[in-house]
Amino acid sequence: MIGCLCIHGFTGSPYEVEPLVDFLKEHTNWEIAAPTLPGHGETLQLKGVRYKDWIKHAEEELKKLMKRCETVYVIGFSMGGLIAAYLAVNYPVKKLVLLSAAAYYVNPKQLAADIGKMVKDTFRGELQNNDLFLRYKKKIKDTPISATFQFRTLVSNIRPILEKIEIPTFIAQGEADGIVPSKSAKYIYEKIGTEHKNIKYIKKSGHMICHCDENEELFSDILEFLSLETGTNLNKRLMNNYK
């Protein structure tokens, strides 16, 4: 039996990876787990929650899968990508998928473009129809400064261990991501120790990469990567996207 753990991002929920989870359930007989990290979900309750609580919860979910499955893969989105990387270093995970993984965060150029669009929508009286504004206004309001500090501490603690990743790894990054810049994917690709690594850039995707218009091709590439013995053949094709 194959198990696959999918980890969402900071201030997020399993909704962030839900399209990929549904795709894997439709095309495989794997056991898929997409837990909600402490303090996260539809209603944020992050006050007093520490980054170690997020890691511990992910560890517990991984251990449950490992008891039932001979082979386990881990997929992480945004902050969940950093947690997934930690798990890959410390547990016998077979393959790793990192989606918009936040080794770096906030893309100033794209963020400025997104804010510019919000300003234009404000003057047009259409701000309440701006998806980005609607998605993040409540998160910003409900996220205490202490939680942001915990997120940054998690990133600073996990970045140094990326070089210890020795398993096949697939990295995907949206070029129009206003939260995590493209240099984050490049940094991870160059930093991780494994020789079996693939990278894919999606030109029009924002941060919510699992919900982008090109997600069907992305999901097919992820499934192919996880199904191949080493991912070498996929690597040759995807290297055309590497910058």
C-alpha positions in Angstrom: 0.0 0.0 0.0 1.2 3.5 -0.9 0.4 6.5 1.4 0.6 10.2 0.6 0.7 13.0 3.1 -0.4 16.4 1.8 0.4 19.5 4.0 -1.1 22.9 3.5 0.4 26.3 4.1 0.6 29.0 6.8 -2.9 30.4 7.7 -4.4 27.9 5.2 -6.3 24.7 5.2 -6.5 21.4 3.2 -8.5 23.4 0.6 -5.1 24.7 -0.7 -4.2 21.1 -1.8 -7.7 19.8 -2.3 -7.6 19.7 -6.2 -4.4 17.6 -6.1 -5.8 15.3 -3.4 -8.9 14.7 -5.5 -6.8 14.0 -8.6 -4.7 11.5 -6.7 -7.7 9.8 -5.3 -9.3 9.5 -8.7 -6.2 8.1 -10.4 -4.7 5.9 -7.7 -5.7 3.6 -4.9 -3.3 5.3 -2.5 -4.2 6.3 1.0 -4.2 10.1 1.0 -4.0 12.2 4.2 -4.5 16.0 4.2 -4.6 17.1 7.9 -5.4 20.5 9.2 -2.4 21.9 11.1 -3.0 23.3 14.7 -4.7 26.7 14.7 -5.5 26.5 11.0 -8.6 25.7 9.0 -11.6 27.8 8.0 -11.4 29.6 11.4 -7.9 30.7 12.4 -7.0 30.2 16.0 -3.3 30.8 15.9 -2.7 32.6 19.1 -0.4 30.6 21.4 0.4 28.0 18.7 4.1 27.4 18.1 5.8 26.2 14.9 6.8 23.1 16.7 3.1 22.2 17.1 2.7 22.3 13.3 5.7 20.0 12.8 4.6 17.6 15.6 1.1 17.3 14.1 2.6 16.5 10.7 4.9 14.0 12.2 2.0 12.3 13.9 0.0 12.1 10.7 3.1 10.7 8.9 3.6 8.0 11.5 -0.1 6.9 11.2 0.4 6.5 7.4 3.7 4.6 7.9 1.9 2.1 10.2 -0.6 1.3 7.4 1.6 1.8 4.2 4.8 0.3 3.0 5.7 3.3 0.9 5.0 6.9 1.8 5.3 10.1 -0.2 5.0 13.6 1.2 3.7 16.7 -0.6 3.9 20.2 0.9 2.5 23.5 -0.2 4.0 26.8 0.8 5.0 26.6 4.5 3.8 22.9 4.3 6.7 22.5 1.8 9.2 23.3 4.5 7.5 20.9 6.9 7.5 18.3 4.2 11.3 18.9 3.8 11.8 18.4 7.5 9.9 15.1 7.4 11.9 13.9 4.3 15.1 14.4 6.3 14.0 12.8 9.5 11.8 9.9 8.3 11.9 7.2 5.7 9.9 9.1 3.1 10.4 7.7 -0.4 9.7 10.8 -2.5 9.0 14.5 -1.9 6.9 17.1 -3.7 7.3 20.8 -2.9 4.7 23.2 -4.2 5.4 27.0 -3.9 7.6 26.0 -1.0 8.4 29.1 1.2 12.2 29.0 1.6 11.8 32.7 0.7 8.5 34.6 0.9 6.9 37.8 -0.5 7.7 38.5 -4.1 7.8 42.4 -4.2 7.3 42.7 -8.0 4.3 40.5 -8.2 2.9 41.8 -4.9 3.1 45.3 -6.3 1.2 44.2 -9.4 -1.5 42.5 -7.2 -1.9 45.6 -5.1 -2.1 47.8 -8.2 -5.0 45.7 -9.4 -6.7 46.0 -6.1 -6.3 49.8 -6.3 -7.8 49.8 -9.8 -10.7 47.6 -8.6 -11.3 50.0 -5.7 -11.7 52.9 -8.0 -14.0 50.9 -10.2 -16.1 49.8 -7.2 -15.2 46.2 -7.9 -12.9 45.4 -4.9 -15.4 43.0 -3.4 -15.0 41.0 -6.6 -11.2 40.8 -6.3 -10.4 37.2 -5.4 -7.0 38.0 -3.9 -8.5 40.7 -1.7 -11.3 38.5 -0.5 -8.9 35.6 0.2 -6.4 37.5 2.2 -8.3 40.3 4.0 -9.7 38.0 6.7 -6.4 36.1 7.1 -4.5 39.3 7.7 -7.1 40.4 10.3 -7.1 37.0 12.1 -3.3 36.3 12.1 -1.5 37.5 15.2 2.0 38.9 14.9 3.2 36.0 17.1 2.0 33.5 14.6 3.9 35.3 11.8 7.0 35.2 14.0 6.5 31.4 14.4 6.3 31.0 10.7 9.5 32.9 10.1 11.2 30.9 12.8 10.1 27.6 11.2 11.6 28.8 7.8 14.9 29.9 9.4 15.2 26.5 11.2 14.4 24.3 8.3 16.3 26.1 5.5 19.7 24.9 6.8 18.7 21.2 6.6 17.5 21.3 2.9 21.0 20.0 1.9 20.3 16.8 3.8 17.4 15.9 1.5 18.6 12.8 -0.3 15.3 11.4 -1.8 13.8 12.2 -5.3 12.2 15.6 -5.2 9.8 17.4 -7.5 9.6 21.2 -7.2 6.8 23.4 -8.7 6.5 27.2 -8.6 4.2 29.7 -10.1 5.9 32.6 -11.8 3.1 35.0 -10.9 3.3 34.1 -7.2 3.0 37.3 -5.1 3.8 35.4 -1.8 6.7 33.1 -2.6 9.1 34.4 -5.3 10.6 32.1 -8.0 14.0 32.4 -6.4 12.6 30.2 -3.6 12.2 27.2 -6.0 15.6 27.9 -7.5 17.2 28.1 -4.1 15.7 24.8 -3.0 16.6 23.0 -6.3 20.2 24.1 -5.9 20.4 23.5 -2.2 19.0 20.0 -1.8 21.4 17.1 -1.8 19.6 14.6 -4.0 20.7 14.1 -7.6 17.1 13.0 -8.5 15.3 16.4 -8.6 12.9 18.0 -11.0 11.7 21.6 -11.3 8.7 23.0 -13.1 7.7 26.7 -13.4 4.1 27.6 -14.2 4.0 30.9 -16.0 0.5 32.2 -15.1 0.1 30.6 -11.7 -0.1 32.7 -8.5 0.5 31.3 -5.1 -2.4 28.9 -5.0 -0.7 26.6 -7.5 -3.1 23.6 -7.0 -6.0 25.9 -8.1 -4.2 27.4 -11.2 -5.5 27.0 -14.7 -2.6 24.7 -15.6 -3.1 22.4 -12.6 -4.1 19.3 -14.7 -0.7 19.2 -16.4 1.0 19.9 -13.1 -0.9 17.0 -11.4 -0.1 14.6 -14.2 3.6 15.5 -13.9 3.4 14.9 -10.1 1.7 11.6 -10.5 4.3 10.6 -13.2 7.1 11.6 -10.9 5.8 9.7 -8.0 5.1 6.6 -10.1 8.6 6.5 -11.8 11.4 4.6 -10.1 13.8 7.6 -10.0 12.0 10.4 -11.9 15.0 10.6 -14.3 13.0 10.7 -17.5 10.6 13.3 -16.2 13.6 15.3 -15.1 14.9 15.6 -18.7 11.6 16.9 -19.9 11.1 19.4 -17.1 14.6 20.8 -17.1 13.5 22.9 -20.1 11.5 25.0 -17.5 14.5 25.5 -15.2 16.0 29.0 -15.1 
